[in-house]
């Protein structure tokens, strides 16, 4: 039985209306240039952004589809 591949997440910044780049180094409108984050990394960013208490500025995590 093979292990399931780790799901990676993209981060969407509602504040900037762009994807987070790899290593949290800016933003991009191009999804292909977006960073891929572990679940723990993504949750950390989402939770940190939620403290502003302004829904329009909260970062969202989007699971990347796994290859079948």
PyMOL Python script that loads the backbone (N, CA, C, O; Angstrom):
from pymol import cmd

cmd.read_pdbstr("""\
ATOM      1  N   UNK A   1       0.852  -1.178   0.000  1.00  0.00           N
ATOM      2  CA  UNK A   1       0.000   0.000   0.000  1.00  0.00           C
ATOM      3  C   UNK A   1       0.898   1.242   0.000  1.00  0.00           C
ATOM      4  O   UNK A   1       1.743   1.404   0.881  1.00  0.00           O
ATOM      5  N   UNK A   2       0.713   2.095  -0.971  1.00  0.00           N
ATOM      6  CA  UNK A   2       1.542   3.304  -1.045  1.00  0.00           C
ATOM      7  C   UNK A   2       0.902   4.437  -0.238  1.00  0.00           C
ATOM      8  O   UNK A   2      -0.316   4.519  -0.084  1.00  0.00           O
ATOM      9  N   UNK A   3       1.767   5.291   0.259  1.00  0.00           N
ATOM     10  CA  UNK A   3       1.289   6.431   1.054  1.00  0.00           C
ATOM     11  C   UNK A   3       0.624   7.452   0.145  1.00  0.00           C
ATOM     12  O   UNK A   3       1.024   7.638  -1.004  1.00  0.00           O
ATOM     13  N   UNK A   4      -0.385   8.102   0.674  1.00  0.00           N
ATOM     14  CA  UNK A   4      -1.044   9.166  -0.090  1.00  0.00           C
ATOM     15  C   UNK A   4      -0.102  10.350  -0.215  1.00  0.00           C
ATOM     16  O   UNK A   4       0.587  10.690   0.746  1.00  0.00           O
ATOM     17  N   UNK A   5      -0.058  10.982  -1.375  1.00  0.00           N
ATOM     18  CA  UNK A   5       0.790  12.173  -1.505  1.00  0.00           C
ATOM     19  C   UNK A   5       0.250  13.303  -0.633  1.00  0.00           C
ATOM     20  O   UNK A   5      -0.955  13.418  -0.407  1.00  0.00           O
ATOM     21  N   UNK A   6       1.162  14.121  -0.156  1.00  0.00           N
ATOM     22  CA  UNK A   6       0.748  15.250   0.679  1.00  0.00           C
ATOM     23  C   UNK A   6       0.013  16.285  -0.168  1.00  0.00           C
ATOM     24  O   UNK A   6       0.486  16.677  -1.235  1.00  0.00           O
ATOM     25  N   UNK A   7      -1.129  16.716   0.310  1.00  0.00           N
ATOM     26  CA  UNK A   7      -1.894  17.748  -0.390  1.00  0.00           C
ATOM     27  C   UNK A   7      -1.207  19.091  -0.157  1.00  0.00           C
ATOM     28  O   UNK A   7      -0.843  19.424   0.971  1.00  0.00           O
ATOM     29  N   UNK A   8      -1.038  19.843  -1.214  1.00  0.00           N
ATOM     30  CA  UNK A   8      -0.474  21.186  -1.127  1.00  0.00           C
ATOM     31  C   UNK A   8      -1.598  22.202  -1.317  1.00  0.00           C
ATOM     32  O   UNK A   8      -2.616  21.921  -1.949  1.00  0.00           O
ATOM     33  N   UNK A   9      -1.387  23.367  -0.764  1.00  0.00           N
ATOM     34  CA  UNK A   9      -2.401  24.417  -0.808  1.00  0.00           C
ATOM     35  C   UNK A   9      -1.847  25.682  -1.429  1.00  0.00           C
ATOM     36  O   UNK A   9      -0.688  26.041  -1.217  1.00  0.00           O
ATOM     37  N   UNK A  10      -2.687  26.353  -2.198  1.00  0.00           N
ATOM     38  CA  UNK A  10      -2.395  27.681  -2.699  1.00  0.00           C
ATOM     39  C   UNK A  10      -3.085  28.656  -1.767  1.00  0.00           C
ATOM     40  O   UNK A  10      -4.102  28.328  -1.156  1.00  0.00           O
ATOM     41  N   UNK A  11      -2.536  29.845  -1.660  1.00  0.00           N
ATOM     42  CA  UNK A  11      -3.116  30.865  -0.787  1.00  0.00           C
ATOM     43  C   UNK A  11      -3.602  32.047  -1.621  1.00  0.00           C
ATOM     44  O   UNK A  11      -2.848  32.626  -2.404  1.00  0.00           O
ATOM     45  N   UNK A  12      -4.868  32.390  -1.440  1.00  0.00           N
ATOM     46  CA  UNK A  12      -5.467  33.533  -2.133  1.00  0.00           C
ATOM     47  C   UNK A  12      -5.602  34.683  -1.145  1.00  0.00           C
ATOM     48  O   UNK A  12      -6.243  34.539  -0.105  1.00  0.00           O
ATOM     49  N   UNK A  13      -5.004  35.813  -1.464  1.00  0.00           N
ATOM     50  CA  UNK A  13      -5.114  36.999  -0.629  1.00  0.00           C
ATOM     51  C   UNK A  13      -6.322  37.810  -1.077  1.00  0.00           C
ATOM     52  O   UNK A  13      -6.316  38.400  -2.158  1.00  0.00           O
ATOM     53  N   UNK A  14      -7.351  37.837  -0.247  1.00  0.00           N
ATOM     54  CA  UNK A  14      -8.499  38.698  -0.549  1.00  0.00           C
ATOM     55  C   UNK A  14      -8.103  40.164  -0.475  1.00  0.00           C
ATOM     56  O   UNK A  14      -8.648  40.996  -1.200  1.00  0.00           O
ATOM     57  N   UNK A  15      -7.163  40.478   0.394  1.00  0.00           N
ATOM     58  CA  UNK A  15      -6.711  41.865   0.559  1.00  0.00           C
ATOM     59  C   UNK A  15      -6.070  42.397  -0.723  1.00  0.00           C
ATOM     60  O   UNK A  15      -6.300  43.544  -1.107  1.00  0.00           O
ATOM     61  N   UNK A  16      -5.266  41.558  -1.382  1.00  0.00           N
ATOM     62  CA  UNK A  16      -4.542  41.989  -2.592  1.00  0.00           C
ATOM     63  C   UNK A  16      -5.170  41.464  -3.882  1.00  0.00           C
ATOM     64  O   UNK A  16      -4.775  41.862  -4.978  1.00  0.00           O
ATOM     65  N   UNK A  17      -6.149  40.567  -3.744  1.00  0.00           N
ATOM     66  CA  UNK A  17      -6.804  39.927  -4.895  1.00  0.00           C
ATOM     67  C   UNK A  17      -5.783  39.252  -5.804  1.00  0.00           C
ATOM     68  O   UNK A  17      -5.833  39.369  -7.028  1.00  0.00           O
ATOM     69  N   UNK A  18      -4.849  38.535  -5.159  1.00  0.00           N
ATOM     70  CA  UNK A  18      -3.807  37.803  -5.878  1.00  0.00           C
ATOM     71  C   UNK A  18      -3.396  36.572  -5.064  1.00  0.00           C
ATOM     72  O   UNK A  18      -3.712  36.449  -3.881  1.00  0.00           O
ATOM     73  N   UNK A  19      -2.683  35.669  -5.739  1.00  0.00           N
ATOM     74  CA  UNK A  19      -2.122  34.489  -5.093  1.00  0.00           C
ATOM     75  C   UNK A  19      -0.823  34.845  -4.383  1.00  0.00           C
ATOM     76  O   UNK A  19      -0.078  35.717  -4.831  1.00  0.00           O
ATOM     77  N   UNK A  20      -0.555  34.160  -3.267  1.00  0.00           N
ATOM     78  CA  UNK A  20       0.734  34.314  -2.592  1.00  0.00           C
ATOM     79  C   UNK A  20       1.798  33.616  -3.429  1.00  0.00           C
ATOM     80  O   UNK A  20       1.561  32.534  -3.965  1.00  0.00           O
ATOM     81  N   UNK A  21       2.965  34.234  -3.539  1.00  0.00           N
ATOM     82  CA  UNK A  21       4.100  33.609  -4.228  1.00  0.00           C
ATOM     83  C   UNK A  21       4.774  32.609  -3.279  1.00  0.00           C
ATOM     84  O   UNK A  21       4.477  32.591  -2.085  1.00  0.00           O
ATOM     85  N   UNK A  22       5.684  31.775  -3.813  1.00  0.00           N
ATOM     86  CA  UNK A  22       6.411  30.843  -2.942  1.00  0.00           C
ATOM     87  C   UNK A  22       7.162  31.572  -1.825  1.00  0.00           C
ATOM     88  O   UNK A  22       7.612  32.704  -1.995  1.00  0.00           O
ATOM     89  N   UNK A  23       7.283  30.906  -0.698  1.00  0.00           N
ATOM     90  CA  UNK A  23       8.009  31.435   0.463  1.00  0.00           C
ATOM     91  C   UNK A  23       7.466  32.778   0.953  1.00  0.00           C
ATOM     92  O   UNK A  23       8.203  33.563   1.550  1.00  0.00           O
ATOM     93  N   UNK A  24       6.192  33.046   0.707  1.00  0.00           N
ATOM     94  CA  UNK A  24       5.543  34.290   1.157  1.00  0.00           C
ATOM     95  C   UNK A  24       6.240  35.538   0.625  1.00  0.00           C
ATOM     96  O   UNK A  24       6.316  36.555   1.314  1.00  0.00           O
ATOM     97  N   UNK A  25       6.746  35.456  -0.596  1.00  0.00           N
ATOM     98  CA  UNK A  25       7.503  36.568  -1.178  1.00  0.00           C
ATOM     99  C   UNK A  25       6.687  37.318  -2.224  1.00  0.00           C
ATOM    100  O   UNK A  25       6.995  37.296  -3.416  1.00  0.00           O
ATOM    101  N   UNK A  26       5.651  37.972  -1.749  1.00  0.00           N
ATOM    102  CA  UNK A  26       4.853  38.796  -2.642  1.00  0.00           C
ATOM    103  C   UNK A  26       3.645  38.055  -3.193  1.00  0.00           C
ATOM    104  O   UNK A  26       3.253  36.998  -2.698  1.00  0.00           O
ATOM    105  N   UNK A  27       3.069  38.644  -4.232  1.00  0.00           N
ATOM    106  CA  UNK A  27       1.808  38.157  -4.783  1.00  0.00           C
ATOM    107  C   UNK A  27       1.880  38.109  -6.300  1.00  0.00           C
ATOM    108  O   UNK A  27       2.708  38.784  -6.912  1.00  0.00           O
ATOM    109  N   UNK A  28       1.017  37.316  -6.898  1.00  0.00           N
ATOM    110  CA  UNK A  28       0.951  37.197  -8.347  1.00  0.00           C
ATOM    111  C   UNK A  28      -0.488  36.947  -8.778  1.00  0.00           C
ATOM    112  O   UNK A  28      -1.257  36.327  -8.043  1.00  0.00           O
ATOM    113  N   UNK A  29      -0.852  37.416  -9.946  1.00  0.00           N
ATOM    114  CA  UNK A  29      -2.172  37.109 -10.504  1.00  0.00           C
ATOM    115  C   UNK A  29      -2.147  35.775 -11.238  1.00  0.00           C
ATOM    116  O   UNK A  29      -3.198  35.210 -11.541  1.00  0.00           O
ATOM    117  N   UNK A  30      -0.957  35.273 -11.521  1.00  0.00           N
ATOM    118  CA  UNK A  30      -0.785  34.034 -12.279  1.00  0.00           C
ATOM    119  C   UNK A  30      -0.779  32.837 -11.325  1.00  0.00           C
ATOM    120  O   UNK A  30       0.128  32.697 -10.505  1.00  0.00           O
ATOM    121  N   UNK A  31      -1.773  31.992 -11.433  1.00  0.00           N
ATOM    122  CA  UNK A  31      -1.884  30.821 -10.552  1.00  0.00           C
ATOM    123  C   UNK A  31      -0.670  29.904 -10.678  1.00  0.00           C
ATOM    124  O   UNK A  31      -0.253  29.299  -9.690  1.00  0.00           O
ATOM    125  N   UNK A  32      -0.101  29.794 -11.872  1.00  0.00           N
ATOM    126  CA  UNK A  32       1.064  28.937 -12.066  1.00  0.00           C
ATOM    127  C   UNK A  32       2.283  29.426 -11.289  1.00  0.00           C
ATOM    128  O   UNK A  32       3.176  28.635 -10.985  1.00  0.00           O
ATOM    129  N   UNK A  33       2.332  30.704 -10.968  1.00  0.00           N
ATOM    130  CA  UNK A  33       3.452  31.283 -10.223  1.00  0.00           C
ATOM    131  C   UNK A  33       3.209  31.283  -8.715  1.00  0.00           C
ATOM    132  O   UNK A  33       4.075  31.693  -7.941  1.00  0.00           O
ATOM    133  N   UNK A  34       2.030  30.821  -8.304  1.00  0.00           N
ATOM    134  CA  UNK A  34       1.682  30.804  -6.879  1.00  0.00           C
ATOM    135  C   UNK A  34       2.504  29.760  -6.132  1.00  0.00           C
ATOM    136  O   UNK A  34       2.905  28.742  -6.696  1.00  0.00           O
ATOM    137  N   UNK A  35       2.745  30.033  -4.860  1.00  0.00           N
ATOM    138  CA  UNK A  35       3.449  29.079  -4.020  1.00  0.00           C
ATOM    139  C   UNK A  35       2.554  27.930  -3.630  1.00  0.00           C
ATOM    140  O   UNK A  35       1.329  28.056  -3.617  1.00  0.00           O
ATOM    141  N   UNK A  36       3.171  26.804  -3.309  1.00  0.00           N
ATOM    142  CA  UNK A  36       2.453  25.640  -2.794  1.00  0.00           C
ATOM    143  C   UNK A  36       2.887  25.473  -1.347  1.00  0.00           C
ATOM    144  O   UNK A  36       4.080  25.435  -1.045  1.00  0.00           O
ATOM    145  N   UNK A  37       1.912  25.376  -0.460  1.00  0.00           N
ATOM    146  CA  UNK A  37       2.179  25.343   0.977  1.00  0.00           C
ATOM    147  C   UNK A  37       1.622  24.072   1.593  1.00  0.00           C
ATOM    148  O   UNK A  37       0.629  23.527   1.112  1.00  0.00           O
ATOM    149  N   UNK A  38       2.259  23.601   2.655  1.00  0.00           N
ATOM    150  CA  UNK A  38       1.714  22.467   3.396  1.00  0.00           C
ATOM    151  C   UNK A  38       0.450  22.933   4.113  1.00  0.00           C
ATOM    152  O   UNK A  38       0.179  24.131   4.201  1.00  0.00           O
ATOM    153  N   UNK A  39      -0.316  21.979   4.621  1.00  0.00           N
ATOM    154  CA  UNK A  39      -1.529  22.340   5.345  1.00  0.00           C
ATOM    155  C   UNK A  39      -1.189  23.196   6.562  1.00  0.00           C
ATOM    156  O   UNK A  39      -1.873  24.183   6.835  1.00  0.00           O
ATOM    157  N   UNK A  40      -0.148  22.829   7.287  1.00  0.00           N
ATOM    158  CA  UNK A  40       0.241  23.590   8.480  1.00  0.00           C
ATOM    159  C   UNK A  40       0.654  25.017   8.113  1.00  0.00           C
ATOM    160  O   UNK A  40       0.268  25.969   8.791  1.00  0.00           O
ATOM    161  N   UNK A  41       1.432  25.164   7.050  1.00  0.00           N
ATOM    162  CA  UNK A  41       1.855  26.502   6.619  1.00  0.00           C
ATOM    163  C   UNK A  41       0.652  27.342   6.204  1.00  0.00           C
ATOM    164  O   UNK A  41       0.546  28.514   6.564  1.00  0.00           O
ATOM    165  N   UNK A  42      -0.256  26.726   5.439  1.00  0.00           N
ATOM    166  CA  UNK A  42      -1.433  27.444   4.957  1.00  0.00           C
ATOM    167  C   UNK A  42      -2.328  27.879   6.115  1.00  0.00           C
ATOM    168  O   UNK A  42      -2.790  29.019   6.155  1.00  0.00           O
ATOM    169  N   UNK A  43      -2.570  26.971   7.050  1.00  0.00           N
ATOM    170  CA  UNK A  43      -3.402  27.315   8.203  1.00  0.00           C
ATOM    171  C   UNK A  43      -2.798  28.449   9.016  1.00  0.00           C
ATOM    172  O   UNK A  43      -3.518  29.321   9.502  1.00  0.00           O
ATOM    173  N   UNK A  44      -1.494  28.442   9.163  1.00  0.00           N
ATOM    174  CA  UNK A  44      -0.818  29.513   9.900  1.00  0.00           C
ATOM    175  C   UNK A  44      -1.084  30.872   9.249  1.00  0.00           C
ATOM    176  O   UNK A  44      -1.370  31.849   9.942  1.00  0.00           O
ATOM    177  N   UNK A  45      -0.989  30.934   7.919  1.00  0.00           N
ATOM    178  CA  UNK A  45      -1.218  32.194   7.197  1.00  0.00           C
ATOM    179  C   UNK A  45      -2.684  32.624   7.281  1.00  0.00           C
ATOM    180  O   UNK A  45      -2.981  33.803   7.471  1.00  0.00           O
ATOM    181  N   UNK A  46      -3.589  31.666   7.140  1.00  0.00           N
ATOM    182  CA  UNK A  46      -5.018  31.986   7.199  1.00  0.00           C
ATOM    183  C   UNK A  46      -5.390  32.503   8.585  1.00  0.00           C
ATOM    184  O   UNK A  46      -6.085  33.511   8.711  1.00  0.00           O
ATOM    185  N   UNK A  47      -4.932  31.823   9.608  1.00  0.00           N
ATOM    186  CA  UNK A  47      -5.242  32.257  10.973  1.00  0.00           C
ATOM    187  C   UNK A  47      -4.657  33.628  11.269  1.00  0.00           C
ATOM    188  O   UNK A  47      -5.322  34.462  11.885  1.00  0.00           O
ATOM    189  N   UNK A  48      -3.437  33.874  10.844  1.00  0.00           N
ATOM    190  CA  UNK A  48      -2.815  35.182  11.073  1.00  0.00           C
ATOM    191  C   UNK A  48      -3.612  36.293  10.391  1.00  0.00           C
ATOM    192  O   UNK A  48      -3.777  37.376  10.951  1.00  0.00           O
ATOM    193  N   UNK A  49      -4.104  36.022   9.181  1.00  0.00           N
ATOM    194  CA  UNK A  49      -4.850  37.055   8.459  1.00  0.00           C
ATOM    195  C   UNK A  49      -6.229  37.293   9.068  1.00  0.00           C
ATOM    196  O   UNK A  49      -6.806  38.367   8.896  1.00  0.00           O
ATOM    197  N   UNK A  50      -6.756  36.308   9.770  1.00  0.00           N
ATOM    198  CA  UNK A  50      -8.107  36.436  10.311  1.00  0.00           C
ATOM    199  C   UNK A  50      -8.193  37.379  11.511  1.00  0.00           C
ATOM    200  O   UNK A  50      -9.285  37.817  11.871  1.00  0.00           O
ATOM    201  N   UNK A  51      -7.072  37.691  12.125  1.00  0.00           N
ATOM    202  CA  UNK A  51      -7.089  38.571  13.291  1.00  0.00           C
ATOM    203  C   UNK A  51      -7.480  40.010  12.938  1.00  0.00           C
ATOM    204  O   UNK A  51      -7.820  40.793  13.825  1.00  0.00           O
ATOM    205  N   UNK A  52      -7.432  40.359  11.652  1.00  0.00           N
ATOM    206  CA  UNK A  52      -7.851  41.705  11.250  1.00  0.00           C
ATOM    207  C   UNK A  52      -9.368  41.868  11.407  1.00  0.00           C
ATOM    208  O   UNK A  52      -9.877  42.984  11.507  1.00  0.00           O
ATOM    209  N   UNK A  53     -10.086  40.721  11.426  1.00  0.00           N
ATOM    210  CA  UNK A  53     -11.545  40.690  11.584  1.00  0.00           C
ATOM    211  C   UNK A  53     -12.291  41.412  10.466  1.00  0.00           C
ATOM    212  O   UNK A  53     -13.422  41.862  10.652  1.00  0.00           O
ATOM    213  N   UNK A  54     -11.651  41.517   9.308  1.00  0.00           N
ATOM    214  CA  UNK A  54     -12.284  42.100   8.127  1.00  0.00           C
ATOM    215  C   UNK A  54     -12.299  41.018   7.054  1.00  0.00           C
ATOM    216  O   UNK A  54     -11.259  40.714   6.470  1.00  0.00           O
ATOM    217  N   UNK A  55     -13.462  40.436   6.789  1.00  0.00           N
ATOM    218  CA  UNK A  55     -13.575  39.300   5.888  1.00  0.00           C
ATOM    219  C   UNK A  55     -12.899  39.546   4.545  1.00  0.00           C
ATOM    220  O   UNK A  55     -12.273  38.640   3.995  1.00  0.00           O
ATOM    221  N   UNK A  56     -13.014  40.736   4.021  1.00  0.00           N
ATOM    222  CA  UNK A  56     -12.451  41.055   2.707  1.00  0.00           C
ATOM    223  C   UNK A  56     -10.932  41.008   2.693  1.00  0.00           C
ATOM    224  O   UNK A  56     -10.331  41.054   1.620  1.00  0.00           O
ATOM    225  N   UNK A  57     -10.289  40.918   3.865  1.00  0.00           N
ATOM    226  CA  UNK A  57      -8.824  40.896   3.926  1.00  0.00           C
ATOM    227  C   UNK A  57      -8.260  39.548   4.359  1.00  0.00           C
ATOM    228  O   UNK A  57      -7.043  39.391   4.458  1.00  0.00           O
ATOM    229  N   UNK A  58      -9.123  38.584   4.614  1.00  0.00           N
ATOM    230  CA  UNK A  58      -8.667  37.283   5.088  1.00  0.00           C
ATOM    231  C   UNK A  58      -8.112  36.460   3.922  1.00  0.00           C
ATOM    232  O   UNK A  58      -8.682  36.452   2.830  1.00  0.00           O
ATOM    233  N   UNK A  59      -7.006  35.776   4.164  1.00  0.00           N
ATOM    234  CA  UNK A  59      -6.405  34.878   3.184  1.00  0.00           C
ATOM    235  C   UNK A  59      -7.170  33.560   3.188  1.00  0.00           C
ATOM    236  O   UNK A  59      -7.584  33.077   4.242  1.00  0.00           O
ATOM    237  N   UNK A  60      -7.353  32.985   2.012  1.00  0.00           N
ATOM    238  CA  UNK A  60      -8.040  31.701   1.860  1.00  0.00           C
ATOM    239  C   UNK A  60      -7.063  30.655   1.365  1.00  0.00           C
ATOM    240  O   UNK A  60      -6.180  30.950   0.560  1.00  0.00           O
ATOM    241  N   UNK A  61      -7.225  29.426   1.851  1.00  0.00           N
ATOM    242  CA  UNK A  61      -6.397  28.330   1.352  1.00  0.00           C
ATOM    243  C   UNK A  61      -7.204  27.487   0.400  1.00  0.00           C
ATOM    244  O   UNK A  61      -8.367  27.177   0.660  1.00  0.00           O
ATOM    245  N   UNK A  62      -6.578  27.108  -0.723  1.00  0.00           N
ATOM    246  CA  UNK A  62      -7.241  26.338  -1.777  1.00  0.00           C
ATOM    247  C   UNK A  62      -6.419  25.086  -2.017  1.00  0.00           C
ATOM    248  O   UNK A  62      -5.241  25.177  -2.363  1.00  0.00           O
ATOM    249  N   UNK A  63      -7.025  23.907  -1.837  1.00  0.00           N
ATOM    250  CA  UNK A  63      -6.314  22.655  -2.057  1.00  0.00           C
ATOM    251  C   UNK A  63      -6.038  22.485  -3.543  1.00  0.00           C
ATOM    252  O   UNK A  63      -6.901  22.713  -4.390  1.00  0.00           O
ATOM    253  N   UNK A  64      -4.812  22.078  -3.829  1.00  0.00           N
ATOM    254  CA  UNK A  64      -4.448  21.811  -5.224  1.00  0.00           C
ATOM    255  C   UNK A  64      -4.884  20.396  -5.588  1.00  0.00           C
ATOM    256  O   UNK A  64      -4.681  19.463  -4.810  1.00  0.00           O
ATOM    257  N   UNK A  65      -5.470  20.237  -6.744  1.00  0.00           N
ATOM    258  CA  UNK A  65      -5.941  18.922  -7.180  1.00  0.00           C
ATOM    259  C   UNK A  65      -4.763  17.972  -7.318  1.00  0.00           C
ATOM    260  O   UNK A  65      -3.720  18.335  -7.861  1.00  0.00           O
ATOM    261  N   UNK A  66      -4.941  16.746  -6.821  1.00  0.00           N
ATOM    262  CA  UNK A  66      -3.912  15.712  -6.951  1.00  0.00           C
ATOM    263  C   UNK A  66      -4.045  15.041  -8.307  1.00  0.00           C
ATOM    264  O   UNK A  66      -5.149  14.897  -8.832  1.00  0.00           O
ATOM    265  N   UNK A  67      -2.916  14.630  -8.872  1.00  0.00           N
ATOM    266  CA  UNK A  67      -2.952  13.878 -10.115  1.00  0.00           C
ATOM    267  C   UNK A  67      -3.558  12.507  -9.846  1.00  0.00           C
ATOM    268  O   UNK A  67      -3.239  11.858  -8.850  1.00  0.00           O
ATOM    269  N   UNK A  68      -4.415  12.088 -10.726  1.00  0.00           N
ATOM    270  CA  UNK A  68      -5.079  10.775 -10.551  1.00  0.00           C
ATOM    271  C   UNK A  68      -4.149   9.643 -10.887  1.00  0.00           C
ATOM    272  O   UNK A  68      -4.536   8.478 -10.797  1.00  0.00           O
TER     273      UNK A  68
END
""", "prot")
cmd.dss("prot")
cmd.show_as("cartoon", "prot")
cmd.util.cbc("prot")
cmd.orient("prot")
